[in-house]
Amino acid sequence: MKHLRRKVSNPKSARRSRRRKQAHLFELESQVGKLKLENATLYKQFTDASQQFHEADTNNQVLKSDVEALRAKVYGELML
């Protein structure tokens, strides 16, 4: 009797185990897709911010150069 119940139970248990594994795999694949999308979004935000930083840095250098030129001009006029 016990042996017969085990024979019947084992395939059912194996089937349940395979279904759980399949569901878990599906969930992991879904998470991978979501994380890839999030990664792409974050990378785009990073590249945009990096570009804005470089533009601001360039503008800052130009403004610093302008300030130095104006200081030199004012200093030159004060020396007259």
Secondary structure by P-SEA (a helix, b strand, c coil): caaaaaaaaaaaaaaaaaaaaaaaaaaaaaaaaaaaaaaaaaaaaaaaaaaaaaaaaaaaaaaaaaaaaaaaaaaaaaac
